[in-house]
Amino acid sequence: MWERIKTIIVKEFIQSFRDPKMRMVMFVTPVIQLLIFSFAVSTDVKKIPTAIYDLDNSKESRELIREFTSSNYFEPRRYISNDSEQRKLIDKTTVSTVLRINHGFSQDLHASRTAYVQLIVDGTDSNTAMNILQYASRILERYVSTIEGSKAQVLLSGSSGIPQVELRSRSWFNENLESRNYYIPGVVGMIVMLVTLLLTAMAIVKEKEIGTIEQLIVSPIRPFELILGKLIPFAIVGIVDVFIITTVAIFVLKIPVRGSFLLLFAGSCIFMLNTLGLGLLISARSQTQQEALMSMFMVAQPMVLLSGFIFPIANMPPVIRIATFVNPLKYYLIIIRGIFLKGSGFDVLWPHLLALLILGVSIVTLSSLGFHKRLA
């Protein structure tokens, strides 16, 4: 039995590595995708193009402008003097936000009245707009606290002072709140899924197209031996890809890894049991490589959307959340992010590993039962 399986494995490796394009898809493309996604997938907003509209032109207004422009978030592009120019810059997306300080800003501050500052934001991209508003709120809070501190120092000079309450926040695991540290482990999982799913989805259907499936049918190879012989080479390729892209993520992209590498590769192997089984199921039921490719994308896209990679699962409707329980990528992202960012161990991740294992065994069993050693 093992001799027949070994023959299929050798055949798959020869057939795969003989094509230079296939070698590129297996080992070079994942690294390129990781590097591209690592810079593209980020919710952090910096160097926001900003227009300054200062109608007060006072010392206080200039200090406020300095607070904004000295931060790493707002980059002044234009200093404007009328409303029409303000509208034109926003309409043409020359700037994303306009900081407008009206007449009487400094007088209101000195009179201890509420001083209003207007921030006009391009709301086309709601996520970016929300981030801009949050950054602006922090800068204004810092500016107001500085003014209040100066006033209190003048009023209370010579006294013992007044009690104060200060909030000091601390973020665990991702101390600097960098979104790329959260997203790149997810990108690693997505790339592993796409590569293994693509390679396996083409495995059986390629035999049908080139006509070698008939030779396998008349051979003494049993169906489960053929399945093992098809899956093992791509599992090895997947493990090598995990090693390569994890190395790039750690040493090139500087993503911290606080957990066990052994647990990471164990979880990756269990996850690939799912993707390889799905790819085999697609391959066995497709007649052409084009059909297999289209089916693969029809499976991969919902897996990504329902995994929590882009949209939080907690925000999804209850019916959709139920569907995520049968999504292997969801559990793998929890595992890989837990290992990368939190240093989670087996005692924390075992429910997700168990869910992946149950799903993987079920998918491979379903693929095996649906696979028939015949032309169909």
C-alpha positions as CSV (number, residue, x, y, z in Angstrom):
1,M,0.0,0.0,0.0
2,W,2.7,2.5,1.0
3,E,4.7,1.8,-2.1
4,R,1.7,2.7,-4.2
5,I,1.1,5.9,-2.2
6,K,4.8,6.8,-2.5
7,T,4.5,6.4,-6.2
8,I,1.6,8.9,-6.4
9,I,3.5,11.3,-4.1
10,V,6.6,11.2,-6.3
11,K,4.5,11.6,-9.4
12,E,2.8,14.7,-7.9
13,F,6.1,16.3,-6.9
14,I,7.6,15.7,-10.4
15,Q,4.5,17.1,-12.1
16,S,4.3,20.2,-9.9
17,F,8.0,21.1,-9.8
18,R,8.5,20.5,-13.5
19,D,6.5,23.7,-14.4
20,P,8.5,26.9,-13.4
21,K,5.1,28.8,-13.2
22,M,3.9,26.3,-10.6
23,R,7.0,26.7,-8.6
24,M,6.4,30.4,-8.6
25,V,2.8,30.0,-7.4
26,M,3.9,27.6,-4.6
27,F,6.8,29.5,-3.1
28,V,7.3,33.0,-4.5
29,T,3.8,34.3,-4.9
30,P,2.9,33.8,-1.2
31,V,5.9,36.0,-0.1
32,I,4.9,38.7,-2.7
33,Q,1.3,38.6,-1.4
34,L,2.4,38.9,2.2
35,L,4.6,41.9,1.5
36,I,1.9,43.7,-0.6
37,F,-0.8,43.0,2.0
38,S,1.4,43.9,4.9
39,F,1.6,47.5,3.6
40,A,-1.9,47.7,2.2
41,V,-3.9,46.1,5.0
42,S,-3.9,48.7,7.8
43,T,-6.6,50.9,9.4
44,D,-4.0,53.3,10.9
45,V,-4.3,56.7,9.3
46,K,-1.3,59.0,9.2
47,K,-0.3,62.1,7.4
48,I,-3.9,63.2,6.8
49,P,-3.9,65.9,4.1
50,T,-5.4,68.9,6.0
51,A,-6.4,72.5,5.1
52,I,-6.1,75.2,7.8
53,Y,-8.8,77.9,7.9
54,D,-7.9,80.3,10.7
55,L,-10.4,83.2,11.0
56,D,-9.3,84.2,14.5
57,N,-5.5,84.5,13.7
58,S,-4.6,84.8,17.4
59,K,-1.9,83.3,19.6
60,E,-4.3,80.7,20.9
61,S,-5.5,79.6,17.5
62,R,-1.9,79.3,16.2
63,E,-1.1,77.1,19.3
64,L,-4.0,74.9,18.4
65,I,-2.9,74.6,14.8
66,R,0.6,73.8,16.1
67,E,-0.9,70.9,18.2
68,F,-2.5,69.5,15.1
69,T,0.4,69.9,12.7
70,S,3.1,68.7,15.1
71,S,1.4,65.4,15.5
72,N,2.0,62.5,13.1
73,Y,-1.6,62.4,12.0
74,F,-2.4,65.8,10.3
75,E,-0.3,67.2,7.5
76,P,-1.1,70.8,6.5
77,R,-1.4,71.0,2.7
78,R,-3.2,74.4,2.3
79,Y,-3.9,77.5,4.3
80,I,-7.2,78.9,3.0
81,S,-9.1,82.2,3.6
82,N,-12.7,81.7,2.2
83,D,-15.5,79.2,2.3
84,S,-15.6,78.5,-1.5
85,E,-12.0,77.3,-1.4
86,Q,-12.8,75.1,1.6
87,R,-15.6,73.4,-0.4
88,K,-13.5,73.0,-3.5
89,L,-10.6,71.3,-1.7
90,I,-13.0,68.7,-0.1
91,D,-14.9,68.1,-3.4
92,K,-11.7,67.5,-5.3
93,T,-10.3,65.3,-2.5
94,T,-7.2,67.5,-2.4
95,V,-7.6,67.3,1.4
96,S,-9.4,64.9,3.7
97,T,-10.2,67.4,6.4
98,V,-10.4,71.1,7.1
99,L,-9.6,72.6,10.5
100,R,-11.7,75.8,10.8
101,I,-11.2,78.2,13.8
102,N,-13.8,81.0,13.8
103,H,-13.6,84.6,15.0
104,G,-13.6,85.1,18.7
105,F,-11.9,81.8,19.6
106,S,-9.3,83.4,21.8
107,Q,-11.9,85.7,23.4
108,D,-14.1,82.8,24.4
109,L,-11.1,81.0,25.9
110,H,-10.1,84.1,28.0
111,A,-13.7,84.6,29.1
112,S,-14.0,81.0,30.2
113,R,-16.8,80.5,27.6
114,T,-17.1,77.5,25.3
115,A,-14.8,78.0,22.3
116,Y,-15.9,76.2,19.2
117,V,-13.6,74.6,16.6
118,Q,-15.0,73.1,13.4
119,L,-13.4,70.0,11.8
120,I,-14.8,69.3,8.4
121,V,-14.1,65.7,7.3
122,D,-14.6,63.9,4.0
123,G,-17.0,61.1,5.1
124,T,-16.8,59.1,1.9
125,D,-14.7,56.5,3.8
126,S,-16.5,56.2,7.1
127,N,-13.8,54.2,8.9
128,T,-11.1,56.8,8.0
129,A,-13.4,59.6,9.0
130,M,-14.0,58.0,12.4
131,N,-10.3,57.7,12.9
132,I,-9.7,61.3,12.0
133,L,-12.3,62.4,14.5
134,Q,-10.8,60.3,17.2
135,Y,-7.3,61.7,16.6
136,A,-8.7,65.3,16.6
137,S,-10.6,64.6,19.9
138,R,-7.4,63.5,21.6
139,I,-5.4,66.5,20.3
140,L,-8.2,68.9,21.5
141,E,-8.3,67.2,24.9
142,R,-4.6,67.6,25.3
143,Y,-4.8,71.3,24.2
144,V,-7.7,72.0,26.7
145,S,-5.9,70.3,29.6
146,T,-2.8,72.4,28.9
147,I,-4.9,75.6,29.0
148,E,-6.8,74.5,32.1
149,G,-3.5,73.6,33.8
150,S,-2.0,77.0,33.1
151,K,-5.1,78.8,34.5
152,A,-5.1,76.6,37.6
153,Q,-1.5,77.3,38.2
154,V,-2.1,81.0,38.1
155,L,-5.2,80.9,40.3
156,L,-3.8,78.5,42.8
157,S,-0.2,79.9,43.1
158,G,0.6,80.1,46.8
159,S,-2.0,77.5,47.7
160,S,-1.6,73.8,48.4
161,G,-3.3,72.9,45.2
162,I,-6.4,70.8,44.4
163,P,-6.9,67.1,44.2
164,Q,-6.7,65.6,40.7
165,V,-7.8,62.4,39.0
166,E,-5.6,61.1,36.2
167,L,-6.5,58.2,33.9
168,R,-3.6,56.1,32.7
169,S,-4.5,53.5,30.1
170,R,-2.5,50.5,29.1
171,S,-3.0,48.2,26.1
172,W,-2.0,44.6,26.5
173,F,-0.4,42.5,23.8
174,N,-0.4,45.2,21.1
175,E,1.0,48.1,23.1
176,N,1.2,50.6,20.3
177,L,-2.2,49.6,18.9
178,E,-0.6,49.0,15.4
179,S,-3.3,47.5,13.2
180,R,-0.7,45.8,11.0
181,N,0.3,43.6,14.0
182,Y,-3.3,42.4,14.1
183,Y,-3.9,42.0,10.3
184,I,-0.6,40.4,9.1
185,P,-1.1,37.2,11.1
186,G,-4.5,37.1,9.4
187,V,-2.9,37.6,6.0
188,V,-0.6,34.6,6.8
189,G,-3.7,32.4,7.4
190,M,-5.4,33.7,4.3
191,I,-2.4,33.0,2.0
192,V,-2.0,29.5,3.4
193,M,-5.6,28.8,2.7
194,L,-5.5,30.1,-0.9
195,V,-2.3,28.3,-1.8
196,T,-3.4,24.9,-0.5
197,L,-6.9,25.2,-1.7
198,L,-5.8,26.2,-5.2
199,L,-3.2,23.4,-5.6
200,T,-5.5,20.7,-4.3
201,A,-8.5,22.0,-6.3
202,M,-6.4,21.4,-9.5
203,A,-5.2,17.9,-8.5
204,I,-7.9,15.5,-9.8
205,V,-9.3,17.8,-12.5
206,K,-5.9,18.1,-14.1
207,E,-5.8,14.3,-14.5
208,K,-9.2,14.5,-16.2
209,E,-8.1,17.2,-18.7
210,I,-4.8,15.6,-19.7
211,G,-6.4,12.2,-19.9
212,T,-4.3,10.4,-17.3
213,I,-7.3,9.7,-15.1
214,E,-8.1,6.6,-17.2
215,Q,-4.6,5.2,-16.3
216,L,-5.3,5.7,-12.6
217,I,-8.7,4.0,-13.0
218,V,-7.3,0.8,-14.5
219,S,-4.4,0.8,-12.1
220,P,-4.5,-1.3,-8.8
221,I,-4.5,1.9,-6.7
222,R,-7.4,2.1,-4.3
223,P,-9.3,5.4,-3.9
224,F,-8.0,6.2,-0.4
225,E,-4.4,5.6,-1.6
226,L,-5.0,8.0,-4.4
227,I,-6.4,10.6,-2.0
228,L,-3.4,10.3,0.3
229,G,-1.0,10.4,-2.6
230,K,-2.6,13.6,-3.8
231,L,-2.9,15.3,-0.4
232,I,0.5,14.6,1.1
233,P,2.6,16.6,-1.5
234,F,0.4,19.7,-1.1
235,A,0.5,19.4,2.7
236,I,4.3,19.4,2.5
237,V,4.2,22.4,0.2
238,G,1.8,24.1,2.6
239,I,4.1,23.5,5.6
240,V,7.0,24.9,3.7
241,D,4.9,28.0,2.8
242,V,4.0,28.5,6.5
243,F,7.7,28.4,7.4
244,I,8.6,30.9,4.6
245,I,5.9,33.5,5.1
246,T,6.2,33.2,8.9
247,T,9.9,33.9,8.7
248,V,9.3,36.9,6.4
249,A,6.6,38.2,8.8
250,I,8.9,38.0,11.8
251,F,12.3,39.1,10.4
252,V,11.3,41.4,7.5
253,L,8.0,42.9,8.7
254,K,9.0,42.8,12.4
255,I,5.7,41.2,13.6
256,P,6.2,40.0,17.2
257,V,5.7,36.3,18.0
258,R,5.1,35.6,21.7
259,G,3.9,32.0,21.5
260,S,5.1,28.6,20.6
261,F,6.3,27.9,17.1
262,L,5.5,24.2,17.6
263,L,1.9,25.0,18.4
264,L,1.8,27.4,15.4
265,F,2.8,24.6,13.0
266,A,0.6,22.1,14.7
267,G,-2.4,24.4,14.2
268,S,-1.4,25.1,10.6
269,C,-1.3,21.4,9.9
270,I,-4.8,20.9,11.3
271,F,-6.0,23.9,9.3
272,M,-4.5,22.5,6.1
273,L,-6.5,19.3,6.7
274,N,-9.6,21.4,6.1
275,T,-8.3,23.3,3.1
276,L,-6.9,20.2,1.4
277,G,-10.1,18.4,2.0
278,L,-12.1,21.2,0.5
279,G,-9.8,21.4,-2.5
280,L,-10.1,17.7,-3.1
281,L,-13.9,17.9,-2.9
282,I,-13.9,20.7,-5.5
283,S,-11.4,18.9,-7.7
284,A,-13.4,15.6,-7.7
285,R,-16.6,17.3,-8.6
286,S,-15.2,19.6,-11.4
287,Q,-14.7,18.6,-15.0
288,T,-12.3,21.4,-16.1
289,Q,-9.6,23.5,-14.4
290,Q,-11.6,26.6,-15.1
291,E,-14.6,25.1,-13.3
292,A,-12.4,24.1,-10.4
293,L,-10.9,27.6,-10.2
294,M,-14.3,29.3,-10.2
295,S,-15.5,26.9,-7.5
296,M,-12.4,27.5,-5.4
297,F,-13.1,31.3,-5.4
298,M,-16.7,30.7,-4.6
299,V,-15.6,28.8,-1.5
300,A,-12.7,31.0,-0.5
301,Q,-14.5,34.4,-0.6
302,P,-17.2,33.5,2.0
303,M,-14.5,31.9,4.1
304,V,-12.5,35.2,4.2
305,L,-15.6,37.4,4.7
306,L,-17.0,35.2,7.6
307,S,-13.7,34.7,9.3
308,G,-13.4,38.0,11.2
309,F,-10.4,39.0,9.1
310,I,-12.1,42.1,7.8
311,F,-15.4,42.4,9.6
312,P,-15.8,41.6,13.3
313,I,-18.0,38.5,13.8
314,A,-19.7,40.1,16.8
315,N,-21.2,42.7,14.5
316,M,-22.8,40.2,12.2
317,P,-26.5,39.2,12.4
318,P,-27.2,36.1,14.5
319,V,-27.9,33.9,11.4
320,I,-24.6,34.8,9.8
321,R,-22.7,34.2,13.1
322,I,-24.1,30.7,13.2
323,A,-22.6,30.1,9.7
324,T,-19.1,31.1,11.0
325,F,-19.0,28.1,13.3
326,V,-18.3,25.9,10.3
327,N,-15.7,28.2,8.8
328,P,-12.2,26.7,9.4
329,L,-10.5,30.1,8.7
330,K,-12.2,31.7,11.7
331,Y,-10.6,29.2,14.1
332,Y,-7.2,29.4,12.5
333,L,-7.2,33.2,12.7
334,I,-8.0,33.0,16.4
335,I,-5.1,30.5,16.8
336,I,-2.5,32.3,14.8
337,R,-3.3,35.8,16.3
338,G,-3.3,34.3,19.8
339,I,0.1,32.8,19.2
340,F,1.6,35.9,17.5
341,L,0.2,38.6,19.7
342,K,-0.8,37.1,23.0
343,G,1.5,34.2,23.4
344,S,-1.5,31.9,24.0
345,G,-0.7,28.3,24.7
346,F,-2.5,25.0,24.3
347,D,-4.5,25.5,27.5
348,V,-6.2,28.5,25.9
349,L,-6.4,27.5,22.2
350,W,-7.4,23.8,22.6
351,P,-11.1,24.5,21.9
352,H,-10.3,26.1,18.6
353,L,-7.8,23.4,17.7
354,L,-10.4,20.8,18.5
355,A,-13.0,22.5,16.4
356,L,-10.5,22.7,13.5
357,L,-9.7,19.0,13.9
358,I,-13.4,18.0,13.9
359,L,-14.1,20.1,10.8
360,G,-11.0,18.8,9.0
361,V,-11.8,15.1,9.7
362,S,-15.4,15.7,8.6
363,I,-14.4,17.5,5.3
364,V,-11.8,14.9,4.4
365,T,-14.3,12.1,5.1
366,L,-17.0,13.8,3.0
367,S,-14.4,14.3,0.2
368,S,-13.4,10.7,0.3
369,L,-17.0,9.5,0.2
370,G,-17.8,11.8,-2.7
371,F,-14.7,10.7,-4.6
372,H,-15.3,7.8,-7.0
373,K,-12.6,6.1,-9.0
374,R,-14.4,6.7,-12.2
375,L,-14.8,9.3,-14.9
376,A,-17.7,11.6,-13.8
